[in-house]
Amino acid sequence: MTGNPLLLSLILWPMAGGVLSFIVGRYSKRLRDAAVGTAVLAELALAVYCCGLPGANLPLEGVCGLGLSLTLDGFRLTYAVIIAFMWAATTLFSPEYLEHHHNRNRYYLFVLLTEGAIMGVFLSADLYTTFVFFEMMSLFSYIMVVQDETAAALRAAQTYLAIAIIGGLVTLSGLLLLNHQLGTLVIAELPGAAKAVKGRSVLYLPGLLVFAGFAAKAAIFPAHVWLPTAHTVAPAPSSALLSGLLTKSGLFGILALSAGPFLHDARWGLMLLVLALITMALGAVLAVFSVNIKRTLACSSMSQLGFILTGVAMQCFLGINNDLAVRGTILYMAGHSLIKLVLFLSAGVVHMNTHKLDLNDIRGFGRGKPLFLFAFLMGGLGLMGMPLWNGYLGKTLIHEAIVEHIHHIGHAGVGALGFLMEPASETLFFQFAEWTFLLSGALTTAYVIKLFVVLFVESPLPGLHEKKCYISPLNAAVLLVSGALLPLLGCLPYHLGDPIAFLCAPFMNGLAGGPLSGTAGHHAVSYFSLESLKGAAISIGVGAAVYFLLVRRMLMFTDRWPERLNIEELLFRPIITRVLPSAGKFFAKGVDWTADTVFHVLPFLGALTARVIDLICAGPVTLMLSRAARIRFILPPEAPDFGLYQKEDTAPALRTLLPSTLAYSLAAFALGLLFLLTWLVHF
């Protein structure tokens, strides 16, 4: 094995820690918690140490049949550190949260197995390696959803697992087709291989199949149905990981496609943008209607993933000038991961103390709790895109990318969608996309204000203040550190945000670092200019108005979303529980009929073939001998009647003339074959 083994250590170390903690936990819960904490902190230290190993790689030949391959570049390194940090934070937070839960040994085992698997996803150098670890991650994380084993948890986990399995099968089919068309699945080689393909249309079917599997994990419409229910029933630390990281593993696959075989492909970008607009708008609307704190945050995650996908789509439209979209995508992804860590752990604090999630039952919980106020406020302001918080950076860059493309259409008189619409129509389409982007951001502000008012402004219910020590010092430290990162990143965009974006950009073929980017440099962005602040001001101002005029009056404590508009019940469950079984039954019957038919037909065809061969080879000799005996050659009476001959019982006459011996049969066959060859040569 050549290469740097530390890359494999990032995957195997947490998995080994999970197995060790499971064994230790059977004898001592305290030692188990210590083992789990040590494993995640050591993993974080190892990830930070790997910052000095850019460009490291590790081929694992023969593993999983085709071999696996790991590599480390700026983007992968950034997410390795984020994964290790978030896993350390949520794992250290878990002992207090899970104090009264069952099956904690099992939980820690699969949480750490999932960490190793998702590390494998983000360190993968080719899409086959991505797929192997992606499927491992999906199966391991099932336990994180079903942990409480309530009826709701079992149902949500069933949906999660079904979508994961179906998505995996679809992805594998697409990867096989893509490998056939391109001859490689190495992510760095995909742009060049696709450029060499004549007739790029052959790539769309495999691309769509691969995209479908990754989009399901990324909760992109319409495969988003698992996310609101899974996040709601999973333990809060698991929800933080599901929202902040597992969905990003799906985005990793989408990015590999969009910056690989579909680099600068406007048709691909159009599909992404349409799905992105639906996802971010629908997620925001569902979050506004929700009256469950974790469900609100889950629907919010769906909406934010739509924002990120918008950035990916704009990379396709802007071509070699994709700098703003690339940087916005990177910073939005990383920022959203950290924001959801803070918000879901804050929701965990609420649930630990109240054992409730409904807004009617937790109103006023945050009053008189300054530490909790700080943590929630940092996450909420970051999610809203408030200037000086990290969420503002990514949102501003993606918005500027949309505006830049609109200006380009106006100045050049031609757009990326010339194959579909005129420049004027394309301008209107992207203006619609911009306003959908801003209004979805406004709804984000509305539901963040709603949660803040419920927790910190509403009068508390009796008993909510009785427990004075509502959080342990360790968990308080986790919240403080996680919350403090958000304004730190937002206040230092030129010292922290831009360097991170430039480090990660080559993975997406952005800036000058991408092998096929073709761009000469990057745009200088004034994050706090009046023009940049205008978009944030529109979203926040409109969002505040939506809250006071609509949410406060009608949607504060009552979920008015029509139950009949549940896509899971209308579409996915009927397909999974009725359509797929019926299709499988029909297919099985077809296979059974085919096998039965073949079983009866093959012997008949074999007998017919043997008789024909016999006639061809031994027939001439038999005919000559039969004529000499003045008898007519026919088939024996026991042979089947194919309508070729008239049956007469002349077998006794033949038997008296032709001896029934092996020597005779061989001689007759040889003479007949010689006769046939002579005839073929002659004619």
Secondary structure, 3 states (H helix, E strand, C coil): CCCCCHHHHHHHHHHHHHHHHHHHHCCCHHHHHHHHHHHHHHHHHHHHHHHHCCCCEEEECCCCCCCEEEECCHHHHHHHHHHHHHHHHHHHHHHHHCCCCCCHHHHHHHHHHHHHHHHHHHHECEHHHHHHHHHHHHHHHHHHHHCCCCHHHHHHHHHHHHHHHHHHHHHHHHHHHHHHHHCCCEHHHHHHHHHCCCCHHHHHHHHHHHHHHHHHHCCCCCCCCHHHHHHHHCCHHHHHHHHHHHHHHHHHHHHHHHCCCCCCCHHHHHHHHHHHHHHHHHHHHHHHHCCEHHHHHHHHHHHHHHHHHHHHHHHHHHHHHCHHHHHHHHHHHHHHHHHHHHHHHHHHHHHHHHCCCEHHHHCCCCCCCHHHHHHHHHHHHHHHCCCCCHHHHHHHHHHHHHHHHHHHHHHHCCCCCCCCCCHHHHHHHHHHHHHHHHHHHHHHHHHHHHHHHHHHHCCCCCCCCCCCCCCCHHHHHHHHHHHHHHHHHHHCHHHHHHHHHHHHHHHHCCCCCCCCCCCCCCCCCCCCCHHHHHHHHHHHHHHHHHHHHHHHHHCCCCCCCCHHHCHHHHHHHHHHHHHHHHHHHHHHHHHHHHHHHHHHHHHHHHHHHHHHHHHHHHHHHHHHHHHHCCCCCCCCCCCCCCCCCCCCCCHHHHHHHCCCCHHHHHHHHHHHHHHHHHHHHHC
